[in-house]
Amino acid sequence: MDLKQLQYFVVCAQTGSFSDAAKVLYSTQPSVSKVVKALEDALGMQLFERLPRGIRLTVQGQTFLLRNGYPLP
């Protein structure tokens, strides 16, 4: 895990959307999605549920967010 992955994860959790996170991060949606997927692969767990309209933290994602010192959105 690197700082970029953590930053992208936190912004995605806060916005509830890869597209909205990309706007905040001055990036693209595919890039944000790729970074978050790499983090999930490195951790061996799914952090977000992919929904038709956005994303939602899984229980593991909520725990990971809290353990890194961030409040739940």
Predicted model as a PDB file, atoms N, CA, C, CB and O in Angstrom, pLDDT in the B-factor column:
MODEL        1                                                                  
ATOM      1  N   MET A   1       0.850  -1.175   0.000  1.00 85.00           N  
ATOM      2  CA  MET A   1       0.000   0.000   0.000  1.00 85.00           C  
ATOM      3  C   MET A   1       0.893   1.235   0.000  1.00 85.00           C  
ATOM      4  CB  MET A   1      -0.966   0.000   1.223  1.00 85.00           C  
ATOM      5  O   MET A   1       1.888   1.303   0.723  1.00 85.00           O  
ATOM      6  N   ASP A   2       0.518   2.204  -0.823  1.00 93.00           N  
ATOM      7  CA  ASP A   2       1.270   3.459  -0.829  1.00 93.00           C  
ATOM      8  C   ASP A   2       0.317   4.623  -0.528  1.00 93.00           C  
ATOM      9  CB  ASP A   2       1.988   3.671  -2.203  1.00 93.00           C  
ATOM     10  O   ASP A   2      -0.898   4.445  -0.450  1.00 93.00           O  
ATOM     11  N   LEU A   3       0.887   5.792  -0.364  1.00 95.00           N  
ATOM     12  CA  LEU A   3       0.105   6.964   0.015  1.00 95.00           C  
ATOM     13  C   LEU A   3      -0.962   7.314  -1.023  1.00 95.00           C  
ATOM     14  CB  LEU A   3       1.025   8.150   0.222  1.00 95.00           C  
ATOM     15  O   LEU A   3      -2.070   7.713  -0.665  1.00 95.00           O  
ATOM     16  N   LYS A   4      -0.632   7.165  -2.304  1.00 96.00           N  
ATOM     17  CA  LYS A   4      -1.597   7.464  -3.368  1.00 96.00           C  
ATOM     18  C   LYS A   4      -2.814   6.547  -3.250  1.00 96.00           C  
ATOM     19  CB  LYS A   4      -0.939   7.309  -4.763  1.00 96.00           C  
ATOM     20  O   LYS A   4      -3.952   6.999  -3.374  1.00 96.00           O  
ATOM     21  N   GLN A   5      -2.573   5.275  -3.014  1.00 97.00           N  
ATOM     22  CA  GLN A   5      -3.684   4.339  -2.889  1.00 97.00           C  
ATOM     23  C   GLN A   5      -4.579   4.705  -1.703  1.00 97.00           C  
ATOM     24  CB  GLN A   5      -3.156   2.906  -2.734  1.00 97.00           C  
ATOM     25  O   GLN A   5      -5.805   4.672  -1.806  1.00 97.00           O  
ATOM     26  N   LEU A   6      -3.956   5.052  -0.587  1.00 96.00           N  
ATOM     27  CA  LEU A   6      -4.737   5.443   0.590  1.00 96.00           C  
ATOM     28  C   LEU A   6      -5.538   6.715   0.314  1.00 96.00           C  
ATOM     29  CB  LEU A   6      -3.812   5.652   1.803  1.00 96.00           C  
ATOM     30  O   LEU A   6      -6.711   6.801   0.677  1.00 96.00           O  
ATOM     31  N   GLN A   7      -4.914   7.692  -0.321  1.00 97.00           N  
ATOM     32  CA  GLN A   7      -5.595   8.937  -0.645  1.00 97.00           C  
ATOM     33  C   GLN A   7      -6.789   8.676  -1.565  1.00 97.00           C  
ATOM     34  CB  GLN A   7      -4.620   9.926  -1.302  1.00 97.00           C  
ATOM     35  O   GLN A   7      -7.880   9.191  -1.323  1.00 97.00           O  
ATOM     36  N   TYR A   8      -6.592   7.893  -2.600  1.00 98.00           N  
ATOM     37  CA  TYR A   8      -7.678   7.594  -3.533  1.00 98.00           C  
ATOM     38  C   TYR A   8      -8.810   6.848  -2.824  1.00 98.00           C  
ATOM     39  CB  TYR A   8      -7.155   6.764  -4.721  1.00 98.00           C  
ATOM     40  O   TYR A   8      -9.987   7.132  -3.047  1.00 98.00           O  
ATOM     41  N   PHE A   9      -8.446   5.899  -1.976  1.00 98.00           N  
ATOM     42  CA  PHE A   9      -9.450   5.146  -1.225  1.00 98.00           C  
ATOM     43  C   PHE A   9     -10.291   6.078  -0.360  1.00 98.00           C  
ATOM     44  CB  PHE A   9      -8.779   4.077  -0.351  1.00 98.00           C  
ATOM     45  O   PHE A   9     -11.518   5.987  -0.367  1.00 98.00           O  
ATOM     46  N   VAL A  10      -9.650   6.963   0.376  1.00 97.00           N  
ATOM     47  CA  VAL A  10     -10.364   7.875   1.280  1.00 97.00           C  
ATOM     48  C   VAL A  10     -11.290   8.800   0.498  1.00 97.00           C  
ATOM     49  CB  VAL A  10      -9.365   8.705   2.108  1.00 97.00           C  
ATOM     50  O   VAL A  10     -12.435   9.002   0.903  1.00 97.00           O  
ATOM     51  N   VAL A  11     -10.826   9.362  -0.605  1.00 98.00           N  
ATOM     52  CA  VAL A  11     -11.673  10.258  -1.398  1.00 98.00           C  
ATOM     53  C   VAL A  11     -12.854   9.492  -2.001  1.00 98.00           C  
ATOM     54  CB  VAL A  11     -10.847  10.932  -2.519  1.00 98.00           C  
ATOM     55  O   VAL A  11     -13.967  10.017  -2.052  1.00 98.00           O  
ATOM     56  N   CYS A  12     -12.628   8.284  -2.445  1.00 98.00           N  
ATOM     57  CA  CYS A  12     -13.729   7.459  -2.966  1.00 98.00           C  
ATOM     58  C   CYS A  12     -14.754   7.183  -1.869  1.00 98.00           C  
ATOM     59  CB  CYS A  12     -13.190   6.124  -3.539  1.00 98.00           C  
ATOM     60  O   CYS A  12     -15.959   7.256  -2.107  1.00 98.00           O  
ATOM     61  N   ALA A  13     -14.275   6.870  -0.679  1.00 97.00           N  
ATOM     62  CA  ALA A  13     -15.180   6.616   0.444  1.00 97.00           C  
ATOM     63  C   ALA A  13     -15.990   7.864   0.774  1.00 97.00           C  
ATOM     64  CB  ALA A  13     -14.390   6.154   1.682  1.00 97.00           C  
ATOM     65  O   ALA A  13     -17.181   7.771   1.073  1.00 97.00           O  
ATOM     66  N   GLN A  14     -15.359   9.014   0.722  1.00 97.00           N  
ATOM     67  CA  GLN A  14     -16.033  10.269   1.047  1.00 97.00           C  
ATOM     68  C   GLN A  14     -17.056  10.669  -0.008  1.00 97.00           C  
ATOM     69  CB  GLN A  14     -15.016  11.373   1.210  1.00 97.00           C  
ATOM     70  O   GLN A  14     -18.122  11.186   0.328  1.00 97.00           O  
ATOM     71  N   THR A  15     -16.745  10.435  -1.271  1.00 97.00           N  
ATOM     72  CA  THR A  15     -17.640  10.866  -2.348  1.00 97.00           C  
ATOM     73  C   THR A  15     -18.668   9.811  -2.741  1.00 97.00           C  
ATOM     74  CB  THR A  15     -16.832  11.242  -3.556  1.00 97.00           C  
ATOM     75  O   THR A  15     -19.737  10.144  -3.251  1.00 97.00           O  
ATOM     76  N   GLY A  16     -18.346   8.538  -2.503  1.00 96.00           N  
ATOM     77  CA  GLY A  16     -19.261   7.468  -2.888  1.00 96.00           C  
ATOM     78  C   GLY A  16     -19.313   7.219  -4.376  1.00 96.00           C  
ATOM     79  O   GLY A  16     -20.280   6.658  -4.891  1.00 96.00           O  
ATOM     80  N   SER A  17     -18.243   7.648  -5.080  1.00 97.00           N  
ATOM     81  CA  SER A  17     -18.229   7.523  -6.535  1.00 97.00           C  
ATOM     82  C   SER A  17     -16.803   7.616  -7.060  1.00 97.00           C  
ATOM     83  CB  SER A  17     -19.110   8.606  -7.181  1.00 97.00           C  
ATOM     84  O   SER A  17     -16.041   8.494  -6.655  1.00 97.00           O  
ATOM     85  N   PHE A  18     -16.446   6.714  -7.959  1.00 97.00           N  
ATOM     86  CA  PHE A  18     -15.131   6.810  -8.598  1.00 97.00           C  
ATOM     87  C   PHE A  18     -15.065   8.055  -9.482  1.00 97.00           C  
ATOM     88  CB  PHE A  18     -14.834   5.538  -9.435  1.00 97.00           C  
ATOM     89  O   PHE A  18     -14.023   8.706  -9.560  1.00 97.00           O  
ATOM     90  N   SER A  19     -16.169   8.387 -10.144  1.00 97.00           N  
ATOM     91  CA  SER A  19     -16.197   9.558 -11.026  1.00 97.00           C  
ATOM     92  C   SER A  19     -16.036  10.854 -10.236  1.00 97.00           C  
ATOM     93  CB  SER A  19     -17.504   9.592 -11.822  1.00 97.00           C  
ATOM     94  O   SER A  19     -15.260  11.729 -10.621  1.00 97.00           O  
ATOM     95  N   ASP A  20     -16.770  10.974  -9.135  1.00 97.00           N  
ATOM     96  CA  ASP A  20     -16.656  12.178  -8.313  1.00 97.00           C  
ATOM     97  C   ASP A  20     -15.286  12.269  -7.659  1.00 97.00           C  
ATOM     98  CB  ASP A  20     -17.746  12.201  -7.245  1.00 97.00           C  
ATOM     99  O   ASP A  20     -14.725  13.357  -7.534  1.00 97.00           O  
ATOM    100  N   ALA A  21     -14.749  11.129  -7.243  1.00 98.00           N  
ATOM    101  CA  ALA A  21     -13.399  11.113  -6.666  1.00 98.00           C  
ATOM    102  C   ALA A  21     -12.378  11.571  -7.698  1.00 98.00           C  
ATOM    103  CB  ALA A  21     -13.040   9.702  -6.150  1.00 98.00           C  
ATOM    104  O   ALA A  21     -11.444  12.302  -7.368  1.00 98.00           O  
ATOM    105  N   ALA A  22     -12.551  11.144  -8.941  1.00 98.00           N  
ATOM    106  CA  ALA A  22     -11.622  11.545 -10.002  1.00 98.00           C  
ATOM    107  C   ALA A  22     -11.608  13.066 -10.173  1.00 98.00           C  
ATOM    108  CB  ALA A  22     -12.001  10.867 -11.332  1.00 98.00           C  
ATOM    109  O   ALA A  22     -10.552  13.657 -10.399  1.00 98.00           O  
ATOM    110  N   LYS A  23     -12.764  13.688 -10.067  1.00 98.00           N  
ATOM    111  CA  LYS A  23     -12.829  15.150 -10.184  1.00 98.00           C  
ATOM    112  C   LYS A  23     -12.065  15.815  -9.040  1.00 98.00           C  
ATOM    113  CB  LYS A  23     -14.299  15.630 -10.194  1.00 98.00           C  
ATOM    114  O   LYS A  23     -11.315  16.764  -9.265  1.00 98.00           O  
ATOM    115  N   VAL A  24     -12.251  15.324  -7.827  1.00 98.00           N  
ATOM    116  CA  VAL A  24     -11.564  15.880  -6.656  1.00 98.00           C  
ATOM    117  C   VAL A  24     -10.049  15.686  -6.769  1.00 98.00           C  
ATOM    118  CB  VAL A  24     -12.088  15.222  -5.362  1.00 98.00           C  
ATOM    119  O   VAL A  24      -9.267  16.555  -6.385  1.00 98.00           O  
ATOM    120  N   LEU A  25      -9.658  14.537  -7.300  1.00 98.00           N  
ATOM    121  CA  LEU A  25      -8.241  14.177  -7.390  1.00 98.00           C  
ATOM    122  C   LEU A  25      -7.573  14.667  -8.673  1.00 98.00           C  
ATOM    123  CB  LEU A  25      -8.091  12.682  -7.291  1.00 98.00           C  
ATOM    124  O   LEU A  25      -6.385  14.424  -8.883  1.00 98.00           O  
ATOM    125  N   TYR A  26      -8.326  15.354  -9.534  1.00 98.00           N  
ATOM    126  CA  TYR A  26      -7.809  15.805 -10.840  1.00 98.00           C  
ATOM    127  C   TYR A  26      -7.221  14.622 -11.614  1.00 98.00           C  
ATOM    128  CB  TYR A  26      -6.729  16.914 -10.652  1.00 98.00           C  
ATOM    129  O   TYR A  26      -6.095  14.666 -12.109  1.00 98.00           O  
ATOM    130  N   SER A  27      -8.026  13.574 -11.695  1.00 97.00           N  
ATOM    131  CA  SER A  27      -7.611  12.349 -12.364  1.00 97.00           C  
ATOM    132  C   SER A  27      -8.768  11.899 -13.257  1.00 97.00           C  
ATOM    133  CB  SER A  27      -7.212  11.231 -11.327  1.00 97.00           C  
ATOM    134  O   SER A  27      -9.710  12.654 -13.497  1.00 97.00           O  
ATOM    135  N   THR A  28      -8.685  10.675 -13.740  1.00 98.00           N  
ATOM    136  CA  THR A  28      -9.767  10.108 -14.541  1.00 98.00           C  
ATOM    137  C   THR A  28     -10.405   8.955 -13.779  1.00 98.00           C  
ATOM    138  CB  THR A  28      -9.246   9.631 -15.923  1.00 98.00           C  
ATOM    139  O   THR A  28      -9.780   8.344 -12.913  1.00 98.00           O  
ATOM    140  N   GLN A  29     -11.657   8.669 -14.116  1.00 97.00           N  
ATOM    141  CA  GLN A  29     -12.362   7.579 -13.437  1.00 97.00           C  
ATOM    142  C   GLN A  29     -11.646   6.242 -13.616  1.00 97.00           C  
ATOM    143  CB  GLN A  29     -13.791   7.473 -13.959  1.00 97.00           C  
ATOM    144  O   GLN A  29     -11.504   5.511 -12.635  1.00 97.00           O  
ATOM    145  N   PRO A  30     -11.184   5.881 -14.827  1.00 97.00           N  
ATOM    146  CA  PRO A  30     -10.484   4.602 -14.961  1.00 97.00           C  
ATOM    147  C   PRO A  30      -9.205   4.531 -14.114  1.00 97.00           C  
ATOM    148  CB  PRO A  30     -10.141   4.361 -16.420  1.00 97.00           C  
ATOM    149  O   PRO A  30      -8.870   3.472 -13.582  1.00 97.00           O  
ATOM    150  N   SER A  31      -8.501   5.646 -13.993  1.00 98.00           N  
ATOM    151  CA  SER A  31      -7.283   5.671 -13.191  1.00 98.00           C  
ATOM    152  C   SER A  31      -7.603   5.453 -11.709  1.00 98.00           C  
ATOM    153  CB  SER A  31      -6.541   7.004 -13.388  1.00 98.00           C  
ATOM    154  O   SER A  31      -6.923   4.685 -11.028  1.00 98.00           O  
ATOM    155  N   VAL A  32      -8.633   6.128 -11.220  1.00 98.00           N  
ATOM    156  CA  VAL A  32      -9.034   5.971  -9.822  1.00 98.00           C  
ATOM    157  C   VAL A  32      -9.463   4.538  -9.554  1.00 98.00           C  
ATOM    158  CB  VAL A  32     -10.174   6.943  -9.469  1.00 98.00           C  
ATOM    159  O   VAL A  32      -9.061   3.940  -8.555  1.00 98.00           O  
ATOM    160  N   SER A  33     -10.272   3.992 -10.438  1.00 97.00           N  
ATOM    161  CA  SER A  33     -10.735   2.619 -10.294  1.00 97.00           C  
ATOM    162  C   SER A  33      -9.558   1.635 -10.274  1.00 97.00           C  
ATOM    163  CB  SER A  33     -11.700   2.267 -11.429  1.00 97.00           C  
ATOM    164  O   SER A  33      -9.550   0.688  -9.487  1.00 97.00           O  
ATOM    165  N   LYS A  34      -8.581   1.860 -11.130  1.00 98.00           N  
ATOM    166  CA  LYS A  34      -7.406   0.989 -11.213  1.00 98.00           C  
ATOM    167  C   LYS A  34      -6.574   1.040  -9.928  1.00 98.00           C  
ATOM    168  CB  LYS A  34      -6.539   1.387 -12.412  1.00 98.00           C  
ATOM    169  O   LYS A  34      -6.114   0.006  -9.442  1.00 98.00           O  
ATOM    170  N   VAL A  35      -6.383   2.238  -9.384  1.00 98.00           N  
ATOM    171  CA  VAL A  35      -5.604   2.392  -8.149  1.00 98.00           C  
ATOM    172  C   VAL A  35      -6.318   1.710  -6.980  1.00 98.00           C  
ATOM    173  CB  VAL A  35      -5.370   3.894  -7.835  1.00 98.00           C  
ATOM    174  O   VAL A  35      -5.680   1.026  -6.180  1.00 98.00           O  
ATOM    175  N   VAL A  36      -7.628   1.892  -6.878  1.00 98.00           N  
ATOM    176  CA  VAL A  36      -8.388   1.269  -5.798  1.00 98.00           C  
ATOM    177  C   VAL A  36      -8.377  -0.252  -5.945  1.00 98.00           C  
ATOM    178  CB  VAL A  36      -9.836   1.796  -5.783  1.00 98.00           C  
ATOM    179  O   VAL A  36      -8.249  -0.966  -4.951  1.00 98.00           O  
ATOM    180  N   LYS A  37      -8.507  -0.748  -7.163  1.00 98.00           N  
ATOM    181  CA  LYS A  37      -8.461  -2.195  -7.397  1.00 98.00           C  
ATOM    182  C   LYS A  37      -7.095  -2.760  -7.003  1.00 98.00           C  
ATOM    183  CB  LYS A  37      -8.765  -2.514  -8.879  1.00 98.00           C  
ATOM    184  O   LYS A  37      -7.020  -3.849  -6.434  1.00 98.00           O  
ATOM    185  N   ALA A  38      -6.026  -2.038  -7.298  1.00 98.00           N  
ATOM    186  CA  ALA A  38      -4.681  -2.484  -6.917  1.00 98.00           C  
ATOM    187  C   ALA A  38      -4.549  -2.545  -5.392  1.00 98.00           C  
ATOM    188  CB  ALA A  38      -3.605  -1.538  -7.512  1.00 98.00           C  
ATOM    189  O   ALA A  38      -3.916  -3.455  -4.857  1.00 98.00           O  
ATOM    190  N   LEU A  39      -5.148  -1.572  -4.696  1.00 98.00           N  
ATOM    191  CA  LEU A  39      -5.135  -1.585  -3.232  1.00 98.00           C  
ATOM    192  C   LEU A  39      -5.910  -2.786  -2.705  1.00 98.00           C  
ATOM    193  CB  LEU A  39      -5.729  -0.277  -2.671  1.00 98.00           C  
ATOM    194  O   LEU A  39      -5.450  -3.475  -1.795  1.00 98.00           O  
ATOM    195  N   GLU A  40      -7.075  -3.033  -3.271  1.00 98.00           N  
ATOM    196  CA  GLU A  40      -7.868  -4.197  -2.853  1.00 98.00           C  
ATOM    197  C   GLU A  40      -7.096  -5.490  -3.086  1.00 98.00           C  
ATOM    198  CB  GLU A  40      -9.207  -4.239  -3.611  1.00 98.00           C  
ATOM    199  O   GLU A  40      -7.114  -6.382  -2.237  1.00 98.00           O  
ATOM    200  N   ASP A  41      -6.429  -5.600  -4.207  1.00 97.00           N  
ATOM    201  CA  ASP A  41      -5.638  -6.794  -4.506  1.00 97.00           C  
ATOM    202  C   ASP A  41      -4.485  -6.948  -3.515  1.00 97.00           C  
ATOM    203  CB  ASP A  41      -5.095  -6.730  -5.942  1.00 97.00           C  
ATOM    204  O   ASP A  41      -4.206  -8.055  -3.053  1.00 97.00           O  
ATOM    205  N   ALA A  42      -3.819  -5.845  -3.189  1.00 97.00           N  
ATOM    206  CA  ALA A  42      -2.695  -5.891  -2.251  1.00 97.00           C  
ATOM    207  C   ALA A  42      -3.153  -6.297  -0.851  1.00 97.00           C  
ATOM    208  CB  ALA A  42      -1.993  -4.532  -2.197  1.00 97.00           C  
ATOM    209  O   ALA A  42      -2.450  -7.020  -0.145  1.00 97.00           O  
ATOM    210  N   LEU A  43      -4.331  -5.829  -0.458  1.00 97.00           N  
ATOM    211  CA  LEU A  43      -4.863  -6.149   0.870  1.00 97.00           C  
ATOM    212  C   LEU A  43      -5.570  -7.502   0.915  1.00 97.00           C  
ATOM    213  CB  LEU A  43      -5.821  -5.065   1.311  1.00 97.00           C  
ATOM    214  O   LEU A  43      -5.752  -8.086   1.983  1.00 97.00           O  
ATOM    215  N   GLY A  44      -5.963  -7.986  -0.257  1.00 97.00           N  
ATOM    216  CA  GLY A  44      -6.671  -9.256  -0.323  1.00 97.00           C  
ATOM    217  C   GLY A  44      -8.106  -9.176   0.155  1.00 97.00           C  
ATOM    218  O   GLY A  44      -8.652 -10.151   0.671  1.00 97.00           O  
ATOM    219  N   MET A  45      -8.717  -8.010  -0.016  1.00 97.00           N  
ATOM    220  CA  MET A  45     -10.112  -7.844   0.387  1.00 97.00           C  
ATOM    221  C   MET A  45     -10.801  -6.802  -0.488  1.00 97.00           C  
ATOM    222  CB  MET A  45     -10.202  -7.440   1.869  1.00 97.00           C  
ATOM    223  O   MET A  45     -10.154  -5.921  -1.053  1.00 97.00           O  
ATOM    224  N   GLN A  46     -12.105  -6.915  -0.590  1.00 98.00           N  
ATOM    225  CA  GLN A  46     -12.894  -5.944  -1.348  1.00 98.00           C  
ATOM    226  C   GLN A  46     -13.280  -4.814  -0.408  1.00 98.00           C  
ATOM    227  CB  GLN A  46     -14.166  -6.607  -1.985  1.00 98.00           C  
ATOM    228  O   GLN A  46     -13.898  -5.047   0.630  1.00 98.00           O  
ATOM    229  N   LEU A  47     -12.915  -3.590  -0.769  1.00 98.00           N  
ATOM    230  CA  LEU A  47     -13.191  -2.427   0.068  1.00 98.00           C  
ATOM    231  C   LEU A  47     -14.510  -1.748  -0.296  1.00 98.00           C  
ATOM    232  CB  LEU A  47     -12.057  -1.432  -0.045  1.00 98.00           C  
ATOM    233  O   LEU A  47     -15.137  -1.107   0.547  1.00 98.00           O  
ATOM    234  N   PHE A  48     -14.925  -1.891  -1.554  1.00 98.00           N  
ATOM    235  CA  PHE A  48     -16.149  -1.245  -2.035  1.00 98.00           C  
ATOM    236  C   PHE A  48     -17.050  -2.246  -2.733  1.00 98.00           C  
ATOM    237  CB  PHE A  48     -15.813  -0.091  -2.984  1.00 98.00           C  
ATOM    238  O   PHE A  48     -16.583  -3.177  -3.389  1.00 98.00           O  
ATOM    239  N   GLU A  49     -18.352  -2.037  -2.578  1.00 97.00           N  
ATOM    240  CA  GLU A  49     -19.337  -2.709  -3.414  1.00 97.00           C  
ATOM    241  C   GLU A  49     -19.555  -1.797  -4.605  1.00 97.00           C  
ATOM    242  CB  GLU A  49     -20.689  -3.006  -2.636  1.00 97.00           C  
ATOM    243  O   GLU A  49     -19.816  -0.606  -4.437  1.00 97.00           O  
ATOM    244  N   ARG A  50     -19.452  -2.341  -5.799  1.00 95.00           N  
ATOM    245  CA  ARG A  50     -19.717  -1.564  -7.011  1.00 95.00           C  
ATOM    246  C   ARG A  50     -21.204  -1.654  -7.307  1.00 95.00           C  
ATOM    247  CB  ARG A  50     -18.865  -2.079  -8.227  1.00 95.00           C  
ATOM    248  O   ARG A  50     -21.737  -2.739  -7.539  1.00 95.00           O  
ATOM    249  N   LEU A  51     -21.871  -0.505  -7.297  1.00 93.00           N  
ATOM    250  CA  LEU A  51     -23.314  -0.437  -7.509  1.00 93.00           C  
ATOM    251  C   LEU A  51     -23.608   0.218  -8.854  1.00 93.00           C  
ATOM    252  CB  LEU A  51     -24.003   0.342  -6.363  1.00 93.00           C  
ATOM    253  O   LEU A  51     -22.732   0.866  -9.425  1.00 93.00           O  
ATOM    254  N   PRO A  52     -24.831   0.060  -9.370  1.00 92.00           N  
ATOM    255  CA  PRO A  52     -25.166   0.725 -10.639  1.00 92.00           C  
ATOM    256  C   PRO A  52     -24.978   2.236 -10.579  1.00 92.00           C  
ATOM    257  CB  PRO A  52     -26.600   0.412 -11.025  1.00 92.00           C  
ATOM    258  O   PRO A  52     -24.641   2.860 -11.585  1.00 92.00           O  
ATOM    259  N   ARG A  53     -25.191   2.819  -9.426  1.00 90.00           N  
ATOM    260  CA  ARG A  53     -25.050   4.272  -9.259  1.00 90.00           C  
ATOM    261  C   ARG A  53     -24.074   4.565  -8.116  1.00 90.00           C  
ATOM    262  CB  ARG A  53     -26.436   4.938  -8.981  1.00 90.00           C  
ATOM    263  O   ARG A  53     -24.486   5.003  -7.042  1.00 90.00           O  
ATOM    264  N   GLY A  54     -22.801   4.326  -8.349  1.00 91.00           N  
ATOM    265  CA  GLY A  54     -21.798   4.661  -7.341  1.00 91.00           C  
ATOM    266  C   GLY A  54     -21.215   3.443  -6.650  1.00 91.00           C  
ATOM    267  O   GLY A  54     -21.309   2.316  -7.138  1.00 91.00           O  
ATOM    268  N   ILE A  55     -20.612   3.701  -5.502  1.00 97.00           N  
ATOM    269  CA  ILE A  55     -19.956   2.659  -4.728  1.00 97.00           C  
ATOM    270  C   ILE A  55     -20.347   2.808  -3.265  1.00 97.00           C  
ATOM    271  CB  ILE A  55     -18.416   2.721  -4.899  1.00 97.00           C  
ATOM    272  O   ILE A  55     -20.777   3.874  -2.826  1.00 97.00           O  
ATOM    273  N   ARG A  56     -20.189   1.713  -2.516  1.00 96.00           N  
ATOM    274  CA  ARG A  56     -20.486   1.725  -1.085  1.00 96.00           C  
ATOM    275  C   ARG A  56     -19.402   0.916  -0.381  1.00 96.00           C  
ATOM    276  CB  ARG A  56     -21.920   1.145  -0.784  1.00 96.00           C  
ATOM    277  O   ARG A  56     -18.994  -0.140  -0.866  1.00 96.00           O  
ATOM    278  N   LEU A  57     -18.942   1.410   0.755  1.00 98.00           N  
ATOM    279  CA  LEU A  57     -17.939   0.698   1.528  1.00 98.00           C  
ATOM    280  C   LEU A  57     -18.483  -0.645   1.997  1.00 98.00           C  
ATOM    281  CB  LEU A  57     -17.484   1.538   2.724  1.00 98.00           C  
ATOM    282  O   LEU A  57     -19.632  -0.740   2.429  1.00 98.00           O  
ATOM    283  N   THR A  58     -17.656  -1.681   1.910  1.00 98.00           N  
ATOM    284  CA  THR A  58     -17.988  -2.959   2.520  1.00 98.00           C  
ATOM    285  C   THR A  58     -17.665  -2.850   4.009  1.00 98.00           C  
ATOM    286  CB  THR A  58     -17.204  -4.147   1.841  1.00 98.00           C  
ATOM    287  O   THR A  58     -17.123  -1.839   4.455  1.00 98.00           O  
ATOM    288  N   VAL A  59     -17.991  -3.873   4.766  1.00 98.00           N  
ATOM    289  CA  VAL A  59     -17.630  -3.895   6.185  1.00 98.00           C  
ATOM    290  C   VAL A  59     -16.108  -3.815   6.325  1.00 98.00           C  
ATOM    291  CB  VAL A  59     -18.180  -5.179   6.879  1.00 98.00           C  
ATOM    292  O   VAL A  59     -15.594  -3.110   7.194  1.00 98.00           O  
ATOM    293  N   GLN A  60     -15.391  -4.544   5.461  1.00 98.00           N  
ATOM    294  CA  GLN A  60     -13.927  -4.493   5.490  1.00 98.00           C  
ATOM    295  C   GLN A  60     -13.428  -3.095   5.145  1.00 98.00           C  
ATOM    296  CB  GLN A  60     -13.332  -5.522   4.516  1.00 98.00           C  
ATOM    297  O   GLN A  60     -12.458  -2.620   5.736  1.00 98.00           O  
ATOM    298  N   GLY A  61     -14.079  -2.435   4.198  1.00 98.00           N  
ATOM    299  CA  GLY A  61     -13.721  -1.078   3.818  1.00 98.00           C  
ATOM    300  C   GLY A  61     -13.943  -0.098   4.958  1.00 98.00           C  
ATOM    301  O   GLY A  61     -13.118   0.784   5.193  1.00 98.00           O  
ATOM    302  N   GLN A  62     -15.053  -0.251   5.663  1.00 97.00           N  
ATOM    303  CA  GLN A  62     -15.326   0.603   6.817  1.00 97.00           C  
ATOM    304  C   GLN A  62     -14.259   0.421   7.893  1.00 97.00           C  
ATOM    305  CB  GLN A  62     -16.715   0.299   7.393  1.00 97.00           C  
ATOM    306  O   GLN A  62     -13.767   1.396   8.461  1.00 97.00           O  
ATOM    307  N   THR A  63     -13.911  -0.817   8.164  1.00 97.00           N  
ATOM    308  CA  THR A  63     -12.888  -1.116   9.167  1.00 97.00           C  
ATOM    309  C   THR A  63     -11.546  -0.536   8.754  1.00 97.00           C  
ATOM    310  CB  THR A  63     -12.764  -2.630   9.380  1.00 97.00           C  
ATOM    311  O   THR A  63     -10.839   0.048   9.575  1.00 97.00           O  
ATOM    312  N   PHE A  64     -11.192  -0.693   7.481  1.00 97.00           N  
ATOM    313  CA  PHE A  64      -9.921  -0.172   6.983  1.00 97.00           C  
ATOM    314  C   PHE A  64      -9.884   1.350   7.094  1.00 97.00           C  
ATOM    315  CB  PHE A  64      -9.694  -0.606   5.523  1.00 97.00           C  
ATOM    316  O   PHE A  64      -8.858   1.916   7.471  1.00 97.00           O  
ATOM    317  N   LEU A  65     -10.979   2.010   6.774  1.00 97.00           N  
ATOM    318  CA  LEU A  65     -11.061   3.466   6.863  1.00 97.00           C  
ATOM    319  C   LEU A  65     -10.860   3.921   8.314  1.00 97.00           C  
ATOM    320  CB  LEU A  65     -12.424   3.966   6.322  1.00 97.00           C  
ATOM    321  O   LEU A  65     -10.077   4.833   8.579  1.00 97.00           O  
ATOM    322  N   LEU A  66     -11.564   3.289   9.238  1.00 96.00           N  
ATOM    323  CA  LEU A  66     -11.463   3.656  10.647  1.00 96.00           C  
ATOM    324  C   LEU A  66     -10.069   3.377  11.213  1.00 96.00           C  
ATOM    325  CB  LEU A  66     -12.510   2.904  11.457  1.00 96.00           C  
ATOM    326  O   LEU A  66      -9.541   4.178  11.984  1.00 96.00           O  
ATOM    327  N   ARG A  67      -9.481   2.259  10.836  1.00 96.00           N  
ATOM    328  CA  ARG A  67      -8.145   1.898  11.356  1.00 96.00           C  
ATOM    329  C   ARG A  67      -7.055   2.836  10.836  1.00 96.00           C  
ATOM    330  CB  ARG A  67      -7.801   0.449  10.973  1.00 96.00           C  
ATOM    331  O   ARG A  67      -5.973   2.917  11.417  1.00 96.00           O  
ATOM    332  N   ASN A  68      -7.334   3.529   9.764  1.00 94.00           N  
ATOM    333  CA  ASN A  68      -6.365   4.495   9.230  1.00 94.00           C  
ATOM    334  C   ASN A  68      -6.672   5.918   9.699  1.00 94.00           C  
ATOM    335  CB  ASN A  68      -6.355   4.444   7.696  1.00 94.00           C  
ATOM    336  O   ASN A  68      -6.108   6.882   9.183  1.00 94.00           O  
ATOM    337  N   GLY A  69      -7.562   6.041  10.671  1.00 93.00           N  
ATOM    338  CA  GLY A  69      -7.802   7.323  11.318  1.00 93.00           C  
ATOM    339  C   GLY A  69      -8.799   8.231  10.650  1.00 93.00           C  
ATOM    340  O   GLY A  69      -8.822   9.429  10.934  1.00 93.00           O  
ATOM    341  N   TYR A  70      -9.634   7.695   9.761  1.00 92.00           N  
ATOM    342  CA  TYR A  70     -10.639   8.504   9.061  1.00 92.00           C  
ATOM    343  C   TYR A  70     -12.025   8.135   9.558  1.00 92.00           C  
ATOM    344  CB  TYR A  70     -10.545   8.306   7.525  1.00 92.00           C  
ATOM    345  O   TYR A  70     -12.294   6.961   9.808  1.00 92.00           O  
ATOM    346  N   PRO A  71     -12.914   9.119   9.707  1.00 93.00           N  
ATOM    347  CA  PRO A  71     -14.287   8.812  10.129  1.00 93.00           C  
ATOM    348  C   PRO A  71     -15.097   8.223   8.968  1.00 93.00           C  
ATOM    349  CB  PRO A  71     -14.981  10.085  10.671  1.00 93.00           C  
ATOM    350  O   PRO A  71     -14.775   8.422   7.796  1.00 93.00           O  
ATOM    351  N   LEU A  72     -16.130   7.512   9.322  1.00 91.00           N  
ATOM    352  CA  LEU A  72     -17.035   7.001   8.296  1.00 91.00           C  
ATOM    353  C   LEU A  72     -17.804   8.172   7.689  1.00 91.00           C  
ATOM    354  CB  LEU A  72     -18.013   5.938   8.887  1.00 91.00           C  
ATOM    355  O   LEU A  72     -18.180   9.107   8.396  1.00 91.00           O  
ATOM    356  N   PRO A  73     -18.037   8.117   6.376  1.00 88.00           N  
ATOM    357  CA  PRO A  73     -18.778   9.215   5.727  1.00 88.00           C  
ATOM    358  C   PRO A  73     -20.235   9.212   6.139  1.00 88.00           C  
ATOM    359  CB  PRO A  73     -18.673   9.111   4.202  1.00 88.00           C  
ATOM    360  O   PRO A  73     -21.004  10.062   5.692  1.00 88.00           O  
TER     361      PRO A  73                                                      
ENDMDL                                                                          
END                                                                             
